[in-house]
Amino acid sequence: MKIYFRILEYTGNARAQFLKFFFFSLASALFSATYLGLLQPLINLLFLQKISEDKPVEPSFSLSIGFFRDWFQYQFYHSLETKGPASTLLLVCSLIVLFVFLANTMRYLERLIASRVKVDVVKNLRISLFDSVTRLHIGYFSDQRKGDLISRFTNDVSEVENTVLNLFRAIREPVMLIVFITTLFVISVKLTFITMVILPITGAIIASIIKQLKVKATLSQEAMGRIVSILDETFSGMRVIKAFNARKFIADKLESEAAYHRKVNYSISRRNELASPLSEFLGITIVAAVLFYGGLSVISGTGDLTPASFFTFLTVYANMIQPAKNLSNGFTALQKGAISAGRIFEVIDTPPAIRSKPDAIVLDSFKDSIEFKDMTFAYDKEPVLRNVNLRIQKGKTIALVGPSGGGKSTLADMIPRFYDPSSGTVMLDGIPLPDYELESLRKQVGVVTQESILFNDTIFNNIAFGMPNVNEADVIHAAKVANAHEFIEQTELGYQTMIGERGSKLSGGQRQRISIARAVLKNPPILILDEATSALDSESEKLVQDALTKLMQNRTSVVIAHRLSTIQHADEIVVLQQGQVLERGTHLELLRQEGLYKKLIQIQKL
């Protein structure tokens, strides 16, 4: 039950909404039972055409069902005596219409409340899930399938949406059943007891079906996550799939997952769909038993039933079958919703590995240096960086070079705290990075990567990304510094041109210059350039390199490069191999050492 209460926390004021829903449900049930109860005097009036010789006496007021029953009987007989059958018939029919109208009005109001809670829960749950996901550290997204995360935002949230409605159903239907059962007891105690003996058997059978759904529901949601992952990878890698004629391979992979998902879902459907016809069959079995016993009682005249009361009893009981079916169906659906909610809360409850301390220092400006002190880092068990000691003075350009897999990008990722060291310390102005407030630290850092991360939006919004209150003049200035203004002006709508998914409408060099313009506009004192020109042709590289040179002026820069010709003017070059600092110095100093750096230079010249 805890998970259902937690779902409802996302509505904000669940208790008040549930109290209103309960009130409207109770009112609807009472009005429904009342207009069904009016059938008995109506049948007496229409078909029996006689009035009991025992004239009812006006009852004394009391808050009991008996009082209202006796009071109505008194009014009914009084109307027959004073106004005649025709007027009484009109009165009863008018009352039936009135109570049906009131019952349906209450039902409409209760459904409005349920719908409002449902949409509030879905909205708040998605926002909370998104907020939690975006706070998680970078490494989390390497370990998790992106498709599975998307599935939690879509399929799992949809299941929770259905669960909210079923939770309200779990309140409404018992209220209806209690009111109808009470009405049945008022009509005939013996006949109601017969129905009550069989109902627990029905409940036990339905409960056994529900129990079997939980494991299957988990498997179904996990399979859907894998299917979404395959789709995401397919759409992202369509060029490679077509180039390698791998369409059948991907199709077979999807078919395998889809077949498994079908098998699990069909198993769930078999059990889920069994609940409704089974409950209906058992309900009709009870009706047959009631018909037999009640019919004998009416025929023999020995019981407490008249033909009119027996007909009313059957009508009320028939109206009980649908709430009972809804309740059983709701309980089976709740199991799938609980599994989906569990998958959502699993992400929400994952604590961010990188977070700000409660008393963190707000970093206003970068003043002196960045220092790595005995710093070691490992993604799993094997260290990627080992005992790194490095000091980067403000205003200097430091280049990180070396073979692939040496830890260059990981070392740079330590500065904006994408990761924290396994041991040792990374300090900024002599203070360990975890002591700074995270957002204020990252405001001091700009990043330009090899892969330009752009969004399906306008050029203007991509340059101004994440920066509020940016005016057009600032964006144009940043684009000019990045050598991007000229090609932007040549696009169809200039700065308001949509660039497509991941900037697909732009060339590689254009995308990179948009990324550089974004960094220029942010104007960070610390700049990380992670192989920013390695994927470009010579002409684009010249334009981008020129833009980078402008960007690096008067900034502290950490440059990761495989093309060593681009970093020969760095203040210091650090050579990394297998996570360790192997060499360090200026371009000329490293050439004189005749070590790995000189070897890499010679290879690139060849």
Sequence and secondary structure as in RCSB ss.txt:
>XXXX:A:sequence
MKIYFRILEYTGNARAQFLKFFFFSLASALFSATYLGLLQPLINLLFLQKISEDKPVEPSFSLSIGFFRDWFQYQ
FYHSLETKGPASTLLLVCSLIVLFVFLANTMRYLERLIASRVKVDVVKNLRISLFDSVTRLHIGYFSDQRKGDLI
SRFTNDVSEVENTVLNLFRAIREPVMLIVFITTLFVISVKLTFITMVILPITGAIIASIIKQLKVKATLSQEAMG
RIVSILDETFSGMRVIKAFNARKFIADKLESEAAYHRKVNYSISRRNELASPLSEFLGITIVAAVLFYGGLSVIS
GTGDLTPASFFTFLTVYANMIQPAKNLSNGFTALQKGAISAGRIFEVIDTPPAIRSKPDAIVLDSFKDSIEFKDM
TFAYDKEPVLRNVNLRIQKGKTIALVGPSGGGKSTLADMIPRFYDPSSGTVMLDGIPLPDYELESLRKQVGVVTQ
ESILFNDTIFNNIAFGMPNVNEADVIHAAKVANAHEFIEQTELGYQTMIGERGSKLSGGQRQRISIARAVLKNPP
ILILDEATSALDSESEKLVQDALTKLMQNRTSVVIAHRLSTIQHADEIVVLQQGQVLERGTHLELLRQEGLYKKL
IQIQKL
>XXXX:A:secstr
 HHHHHHHGGGS HHHHHHHHHHHHHHHHHHHHHHHHTHHHHHIIIII    SS        SSHHHHHHHHHHH
HHHHHHHH HHHHHHHHHHHHHHHHHHHHHHHHHHHHHHHHHHHHHHHHHHHHHHHHHHHS HHHHHHS HHHHH
HIIIIIHHHHHHHHHHHHHHHHHHHHHHHHHHHHHHH HHHHHHHHHHHHHHHHHHHHHHHHHHHHHHHHHHHHH
HHHHHHHHHHHTHHHHHHTT HHHHHHHHHHHHHHHHHHHHHHHHHHHHHHHHHHHHHHHHHHHHHHHHHHHHHH
T SS  HHHHHHHHHHHHHHHHHHHHHHHHHHHHHHHHHHHHHHHHHHTS  SS   TT B      SEEEEEEE
EEESSSSEEEEEEEEEEETT EEEEE STTSSHHHHHHTTTTSS  SEEEEEETTEEGGGB HHHHHHTEEEEES
S    SSBHHHHHTTT SS  HHHHHHHHHHTT HHHHHTSTTGGG B  GGGTTS HHHHHHHHHHHHHHH  S
EEEEESTTTTS HHHHHHHHHHHHHHHTTSEEEEE S GGGSTT SEEEEEETTEEEEEE HHHHHHHTSHHHHH
HHHHH 
